[in-house]
Amino acid sequence: MRSLPLAVAFLAGIGAGFAQSPSPPASRAAAPGAAESQSALRPLSPEERGDLFMARKMYRDAIDAYTQGSKDSPVLWNKTGIAWHQLGQLDRARAYYEHAMKLNPRYSEAQNNIGTVYYAQKSFRRAISAYRKAIAINPDSASFHKNLGTAYFARKQDTLAMAEYRQAIGLDPNVFENRSLFGVVLEESNVEDRARYHYSLAKLYASGSRADLALQYLRKALEEGFRDKKKIEEAPEFQAMRDMPEFKELLAAEPRVL
């Protein structure tokens, strides 16, 4: 069964190999035809080089770059952990996240990422515990609530999962559509029962009057093998959508199962 990919987002605005400083004003006494002064270039920092390598999915090069930076930076330890995470070295990744937490016990992003390691290892109770600790540090992170909801969902604790998903959407209405721009947070969207997952998100968005996204996730649920159309028709969350032509067409059509 295919799974949804682990979402990792990097710092916004990374793209140039060097950062430019403002050009000095041209001298009034400059000789005619003299070349314009050019911006001075500075080398990238180890963190900036590492971020570029991460954006290019060159994870080992990113690790090499990050480890050239300050050994006292929890951000660099966390980012190095993410690079190891992407290489599938989960225990090594967790060691880096935990060291980041030793350097800064209030570093909620590293605590969250510890949870993603446990989730990937299917240790869902430990993942839930780690996510709760991250939320205790930063309760306003939509990504943390989303991750906790996904861990509950994996344990088939759907009521708790939906409560966390609702809180995540309340903090960021597009948390399931967008990716974080911090470069230090992992978002876990890797679920085994995709049909049930997408159906749950469809109900969540329908109850929040987001019919467009409800239809989108309902279509995904049907394509992933959700067969109980009567359940869809009778679900109270879809009551306001029952007269929509798109909703009727979706239920009447025979979806292409992926």
C-alpha positions, 0 to 999 in steps of 0.5 A: 500500500502506498503511503503519503510522503513525509513533508519537510520544508526548508527556509524561504528565499534560498536560491542564490549561491552568494548574498549580495551587499548593497553597491556603494554609490557611484563617485561623481568624480568617476572617469567617463566610461568607467565600469560600474562598481559591483556588489561585494559577495560574501561566502555562504555560512555552513547553515546556508550551504546546508540549506541549499544542499537540503533543497537539492536533496543532497543530504550527505553534503548538507550534513557535511555543511552543517557539521562545519558550523557551531557545535553549540547551535541547537538549530544546526543539530536539528537540521543535521538530524533532519538530513539523517532522517531523510536518509532513513537513518532514524536512530541517528536522526533522533540522537541529533534531535535529542542533542538539540533538546539538550542544548535548548530544552525549549526547542519545540521543533526538535521535540516534534521531530523526535516524535516523527522518528517514533512515528516512522518506527511505528511506535505510535504511543511514544510519538504521541508522548513526544508530540504532546511535549512539543505542544506543551512548549508551543501550543500554537503550532498547527504542524504539531497538532496535525502530527499528534492527530496523525499519531492518534489516527494511526492508533484508530483513536479517531475522536482524538485525531479529529480534535487535534486536526480541528485545532490545527486547522483553527491555527492554520486553515491551510495546514493540510495544504501548505508546507512549513517554511521554517526548515526545522520542522517535520510534518508526518503525513505518512498513513497506511489507511489512506481512504479512511484518512482522506474521508476523515479530512473530507468530513473535517473540511465539510464541517468547517464549510470548506466544500471545495476541500471537502470534495477534493478529499472525498474524491481522494477517499473514493479513489483510494477504495472507500466504498461506503457511499451510503455512509457518505450520503448519511454523514451529517457533515455533508448535509449542506453539500447534498444539493451541490451538483459536484457532490451528486456527480461524485457519488454517482460516478464510479471512481478510478481506484488508484 
